[in-house]
Amino acid sequence: MTIRWQWCGIDDLSARQLYKLLAARSAVFVIEQNCVYQDMDGLDLDAVHLIGWSGPEVACCLRLLAPGAKYPEASIGRVLTTALARGSGAGREMLSLAVNRLDQDYPAHATRIGAQAYLQKFYGDFGFRTVSDIYMEDGIPHVEMLRPASASSQACVD
């Protein structure tokens, strides 16, 4: 599967692209996971979005939030791979791109995520460590995970 990666702000998306992004999030989080929740939480407006496109369709996506937007640390959220791309490695590639971007943009900041509990190993492969007990969010077991600031910034600290 060929993925075309797009980094963008919400204002950079056409109406059609925004519709496809929100439809993909609804398909995965609301329909597949049977979870009624408020997806449009205001954080998308200032986030940087990474969308993996397979032709005109969303294959995977996530959003990055600056330190202080949701947590004191930077964060990654709304991470998903659509049925179209599952098993292709697109999700791993996407998370790798996101971690690299955060290391570039916020090298002195750790990254905190609220992860679905069953994905702890996946996120652990990218340096995230579980820092909370399991808690329920929207009826789904979650954990908070933290990835330390990039090694290059830590080397400069006395």
NORSULDA-V539918 format. One record per residue. N is the residue number from 1. SS is DSSP state (H for helix, E for strand, C for the rest). PSI is psi in whole degrees, -180 to 180 (none if undefined). Layout:
N/SS/PSI + N/SS/PSI
This chain:
1/C/132 + 2/C/127 + 3/C/132 + 4/E/119 + 5/E/137 + 6/E/118 + 7/E/132 + 8/E/160 + 9/C/165 + 10/H/-34 + 11/H/-15 + 12/H/-11 + 13/C/143 + 14/C/166 + 15/H/-40 + 16/H/-43 + 17/H/-43 + 18/H/-43 + 19/H/-46 + 20/H/-39 + 21/H/-51 + 22/H/-34 + 23/H/-39 + 24/H/-44 + 25/H/-42 + 26/H/-42 + 27/H/-42 + 28/H/-54 + 29/H/-39 + 30/H/-52 + 31/H/-60 + 32/H/-42 + 33/C/2 + 34/C/53 + 35/C/113 + 36/C/118 + 37/C/168 + 38/C/96 + 39/C/-47 + 40/C/92 + 41/C/9 + 42/C/-19 + 43/H/-23 + 44/H/-28 + 45/H/-33 + 46/H/4 + 47/C/161 + 48/E/126 + 49/E/142 + 50/E/120 + 51/E/130 + 52/E/117 + 53/E/134 + 54/E/99 + 55/C/-132 + 56/C/2 + 57/E/147 + 58/E/122 + 59/E/-37 + 60/E/161 + 61/E/164 + 62/E/172 + 63/E/146 + 64/E/137 + 65/E/138 + 66/C/157 + 67/C/135 + 68/C/-14 + 69/C/-44 + 70/C/-43 + 71/C/167 + 72/C/-31 + 73/C/169 + 74/E/163 + 75/E/159 + 76/E/137 + 77/E/177 + 78/E/43 + 79/E/126 + 80/E/153 + 81/E/127 + 82/C/165 + 83/C/-33 + 84/C/-35 + 85/C/-2 + 86/C/137 + 87/C/-1 + 88/C/-11 + 89/C/-2 + 90/H/-38 + 91/H/-41 + 92/H/-44 + 93/H/-42 + 94/H/-46 + 95/H/-36 + 96/H/-43 + 97/H/-41 + 98/H/-45 + 99/H/-42 + 100/H/-40 + 101/H/-43 + 102/H/-39 + 103/H/-35 + 104/H/-50 + 105/H/-33 + 106/C/60 + 107/C/-24 + 108/C/4 + 109/C/139 + 110/C/170 + 111/E/129 + 112/E/139 + 113/E/153 + 114/E/101 + 115/E/145 + 116/E/133 + 117/H/-36 + 118/H/-10 + 119/H/14 + 120/H/-42 + 121/H/-43 + 122/H/-52 + 123/H/-32 + 124/H/-32 + 125/C/-16 + 126/C/15 + 127/C/4 + 128/C/142 + 129/E/139 + 130/E/130 + 131/C/13 + 132/C/165 + 133/C/166 + 134/C/135 + 135/E/158 + 136/E/130 + 137/E/119 + 138/C/35 + 139/C/8 + 140/E/131 + 141/E/129 + 142/E/163 + 143/E/152 + 144/E/139 + 145/E/148 + 146/E/136 + 147/E/125 + 148/C/163 + 149/C/156 + 150/C/147 + 151/H/-33 + 152/H/-35 + 153/H/-32 + 154/H/-30 + 155/C/-21 + 156/C/-5 + 157/C/132 + 158/C/none
